[in-house]
Amino acid sequence: MNKKELVKALSEKLQVAETEALKFIDSFQGIVTQTLLQGDEVTLIGFGKFHRKKQRARIGRHPQTGDPMSIPAKYHPAFSPGKTLKDTVKQIV
């Protein structure tokens, strides 16, 4: 499901215009992004948790020359599914 399909499904579920559903989704994305930038996490009980993980600095290899290069530490967004979501998806086999 892509964003356009999600907007359509949400608008049908909530019985609102697609433009209104798009505002909901864009607002949710913005709030989660801002929260992660501040170093906090977003937890939706039963669904999951959006958080950021720190990737340690390491030595890598330049893909063309093979020379060693330093890759700095960085954060990346992560999602950990909640128990309810895991159990629901596990049943669909």
Contacts in CASP RR format, 6 or more apart in sequence:
PFRMAT RR
TARGET T0000
AUTHOR 0000-0000-0000
METHOD contacts of the structure
MODEL  1
MNKKELVKALSEKLQVAETEALKFIDSFQGIVTQTLLQGDEVTLIGFGKF
HRKKQRARIGRHPQTGDPMSIPAKYHPAFSPGKTLKDTVKQIV
1 9 0 8 1.000
3 25 0 8 1.000
6 25 0 8 1.000
7 18 0 8 1.000
7 21 0 8 1.000
7 22 0 8 1.000
7 25 0 8 1.000
8 18 0 8 1.000
8 21 0 8 1.000
10 16 0 8 1.000
10 21 0 8 1.000
10 24 0 8 1.000
10 25 0 8 1.000
11 17 0 8 1.000
11 18 0 8 1.000
11 20 0 8 1.000
11 21 0 8 1.000
14 20 0 8 1.000
14 21 0 8 1.000
14 24 0 8 1.000
31 42 0 8 1.000
32 42 0 8 1.000
32 50 0 8 1.000
35 41 0 8 1.000
35 42 0 8 1.000
35 50 0 8 1.000
36 42 0 8 1.000
36 50 0 8 1.000
36 51 0 8 1.000
36 52 0 8 1.000
36 77 0 8 1.000
39 52 0 8 1.000
41 49 0 8 1.000
41 50 0 8 1.000
41 51 0 8 1.000
41 52 0 8 1.000
42 49 0 8 1.000
42 50 0 8 1.000
42 51 0 8 1.000
43 49 0 8 1.000
43 50 0 8 1.000
46 82 0 8 1.000
46 83 0 8 1.000
46 84 0 8 1.000
46 85 0 8 1.000
47 81 0 8 1.000
47 82 0 8 1.000
47 84 0 8 1.000
47 85 0 8 1.000
48 79 0 8 1.000
48 80 0 8 1.000
48 81 0 8 1.000
48 82 0 8 1.000
48 85 0 8 1.000
49 79 0 8 1.000
49 80 0 8 1.000
49 82 0 8 1.000
50 77 0 8 1.000
50 78 0 8 1.000
50 79 0 8 1.000
51 77 0 8 1.000
51 78 0 8 1.000
51 79 0 8 1.000
51 80 0 8 1.000
52 75 0 8 1.000
52 76 0 8 1.000
52 77 0 8 1.000
52 78 0 8 1.000
53 75 0 8 1.000
53 76 0 8 1.000
53 77 0 8 1.000
53 78 0 8 1.000
54 73 0 8 1.000
54 74 0 8 1.000
54 75 0 8 1.000
55 73 0 8 1.000
55 74 0 8 1.000
55 75 0 8 1.000
55 76 0 8 1.000
56 73 0 8 1.000
57 70 0 8 1.000
57 71 0 8 1.000
57 72 0 8 1.000
57 73 0 8 1.000
58 71 0 8 1.000
59 68 0 8 1.000
59 69 0 8 1.000
59 70 0 8 1.000
59 71 0 8 1.000
60 68 0 8 1.000
60 69 0 8 1.000
60 70 0 8 1.000
60 71 0 8 1.000
61 67 0 8 1.000
61 68 0 8 1.000
61 69 0 8 1.000
62 68 0 8 1.000
62 69 0 8 1.000
81 89 0 8 1.000
END
